[in-house]
Amino acid sequence: MRGLFTGNRGIIHRPDGTLGTARWSHKHWLVCTLTHPKGRYHGPMPDRGWSALFFLDEAVALTAGHRPCHYCRRDAYRAWAAAWARATGAPPERMAMDSALHHARVTRTRQQVRHQAECDTLPDYSFILWNDRAHMVHTDALHPYTPDGYGTPVPRPKGKVIVLTPAPTVNVLAAGYVPLRHPSVEV
């Protein structure tokens, strides 16, 4: 299964289709539809075309540091931008959002930026590391992530936890942005 969404970080593959050492070629990490709005298909790793990444759902893509694409997901982008403005008090300018997200998602040595928070303060659809495994927070439960869907929910823990979702994205979720989720999440 390839997931519900694709992601764009630019061209990060070699001519033979394998990934090189780069994990991005620009700061505009986007969550895109699986099909191009104009019906175009370039394949997952074409020469001189962006490298397609696949995400189970939008909550996973947001945790990876992506934001909705303003071209193929215009309504989602508008909702994201409005939540960004509510969360930050700043106008939702794409370059500024992407720069803030970039600093909050990865270090210069390509390590994921993680932070801590009280679990009961986290908004739905945030991801945490719990028992050495990624879990999505939803209502009073944690949903363990697998590449094929979410597992059986477990009770949400109390106290500080390691948050995998970038801090600006946590704030956007808290400001009301609701990502599209895989059907394995009980809503």
C-alpha positions in Angstrom: 0.0 0.0 0.0 1.4 3.4 -0.9 -0.9 5.5 1.3 -3.5 8.2 0.8 -1.0 11.1 0.0 2.3 11.8 -1.7 4.8 14.3 -0.5 7.2 16.6 -2.4 10.6 17.6 -1.1 12.0 18.2 -4.6 14.4 16.0 -6.5 16.2 13.8 -4.0 16.9 10.7 -6.2 19.7 9.6 -8.5 19.2 9.0 -12.2 18.7 5.2 -11.5 15.8 6.0 -9.2 17.5 5.3 -5.9 17.7 7.8 -3.1 20.9 9.7 -2.6 22.0 11.2 0.7 19.9 14.3 0.4 16.5 14.1 2.0 15.2 17.4 0.6 16.2 19.9 -2.1 14.1 22.8 -0.8 12.2 23.9 2.3 8.8 23.5 0.7 7.8 20.1 1.9 4.3 19.5 0.6 1.4 17.0 1.1 0.0 16.4 -2.3 -2.8 14.3 -3.8 -1.9 11.0 -5.4 -3.1 12.2 -8.8 -2.1 15.4 -10.5 -5.0 17.9 -10.8 -4.5 17.9 -14.6 -4.2 14.1 -14.9 -0.4 14.1 -15.5 1.7 11.2 -14.2 5.4 11.3 -14.2 6.1 8.1 -12.3 7.6 8.0 -8.8 11.2 8.8 -9.7 11.5 10.3 -13.2 14.6 12.1 -14.5 14.4 15.8 -13.7 11.1 15.3 -11.8 10.4 15.5 -8.1 10.8 12.4 -6.0 7.4 11.0 -4.8 7.2 10.1 -1.1 4.1 8.3 0.1 2.3 8.8 3.4 -0.3 6.6 5.1 -2.4 9.8 5.7 -2.1 13.5 6.2 -1.4 13.2 9.9 1.7 11.2 9.2 2.8 13.7 6.5 2.3 16.6 8.9 4.5 14.8 11.5 7.2 14.4 8.8 7.2 18.2 8.5 5.0 18.7 5.4 2.1 21.1 4.9 -0.8 21.0 2.5 0.0 21.9 -1.1 -1.5 25.1 -2.3 -1.8 23.8 -5.9 -3.4 20.4 -5.7 -5.0 20.7 -2.3 -6.2 24.3 -2.3 -9.0 23.9 0.3 -6.7 22.1 2.7 -4.1 24.7 2.2 -6.5 27.5 2.9 -7.7 25.7 6.1 -4.0 25.2 7.1 -3.1 28.9 6.4 -6.1 30.1 8.5 -5.1 27.8 11.4 -1.5 29.0 11.0 -2.6 32.6 11.3 -4.7 31.8 14.4 -1.8 29.9 16.0 0.9 32.4 15.3 -0.8 35.7 14.9 1.2 36.2 11.7 0.0 36.3 8.1 0.3 32.8 6.5 3.0 33.6 4.0 4.3 30.4 2.4 8.0 31.1 2.6 7.7 32.1 6.2 5.7 29.0 7.1 8.1 26.7 5.2 11.1 28.3 6.9 9.6 28.0 10.4 8.6 24.4 9.7 12.1 23.6 8.3 13.8 24.8 11.5 11.4 22.8 13.6 11.6 19.5 11.7 15.2 18.7 11.1 18.7 19.7 12.3 21.7 20.5 10.1 22.8 16.9 10.5 19.4 15.7 9.2 18.1 14.5 12.6 14.5 14.8 13.4 13.8 17.6 15.9 11.8 16.3 18.8 10.4 18.1 21.8 8.6 17.2 25.0 5.1 18.2 26.1 2.5 17.1 28.6 0.5 14.4 26.8 -2.8 15.8 27.9 -2.0 19.2 26.3 -1.4 17.7 22.8 -4.1 18.2 20.2 -5.6 15.3 18.3 -3.5 14.1 15.3 -0.1 14.9 17.0 2.3 12.0 17.0 4.4 10.9 20.0 7.0 8.3 20.7 5.5 5.9 23.2 7.1 2.6 24.2 9.7 3.1 21.3 6.9 3.3 18.7 5.1 6.2 16.9 1.5 6.7 18.1 -1.1 9.3 16.9 -3.0 11.1 19.7 -6.7 11.0 19.1 -9.3 11.8 21.8 -8.4 9.9 25.0 -6.3 7.3 23.2 -3.1 6.7 21.3 -3.3 4.9 18.0 -0.1 2.9 17.2 1.2 3.7 13.7 2.0 1.0 11.2 2.7 1.5 7.4 -0.6 -0.3 6.7 -2.8 1.6 9.2 -3.3 2.3 12.8 -3.4 -0.5 15.4 -5.6 -1.0 18.4 -5.9 2.1 20.5 -4.3 2.3 23.9 -5.2 4.8 26.7 -3.5 8.2 26.5 -0.7 8.4 29.1 -0.2 11.1 31.6 2.9 13.2 32.0 5.6 14.3 29.6 6.1 12.6 26.3 8.4 12.9 23.3 6.6 14.7 20.5 7.4 13.8 17.0 5.2 16.3 15.3 7.0 19.6 14.7 6.1 22.3 17.2 4.6 24.7 14.7 2.4 21.9 13.3 1.2 21.0 16.9 0.2 24.7 17.2 -1.7 24.6 13.9 -3.5 21.4 15.0 -4.4 23.1 18.3 -5.7 26.0 16.3 -8.2 23.8 14.6 -6.6 22.2 11.5 -8.0 18.7 11.0 -6.0 16.5 8.7 -7.4 13.7 6.6 -6.9 10.3 8.3 -6.6 6.8 7.3 -9.8 4.8 7.7 -8.2 2.6 10.4 -8.6 5.4 12.9 -11.9 5.1 14.8 -13.5 8.5 14.6 
